[in-house]
């Protein structure tokens, strides 16, 4: 399973990526909504872990744009 983490807090993103990698997942990280959206649209991810509060384009904006496509990855939105 390939997972995309979209999280602007680099330490948190790194820790989460490492934990998932140790469990055998392939993990990529984007640190803002624009790059996260571009990566999520690539079609290679099974799951997107998406922070609700992101710079440039927030998580809800990313989710809205992903839903406009017929094929979208499963997405979990996180917030603190």
Secondary structure, DSSP 8 states (H G I E B T S, - for coil): -EEEEE-S-HHHHHHHHHHHHHTT-EEEEESSHHHHHHHHTTS--SEEEEESS-SSS-HHHHHHHHHTSSS--EEEEE--
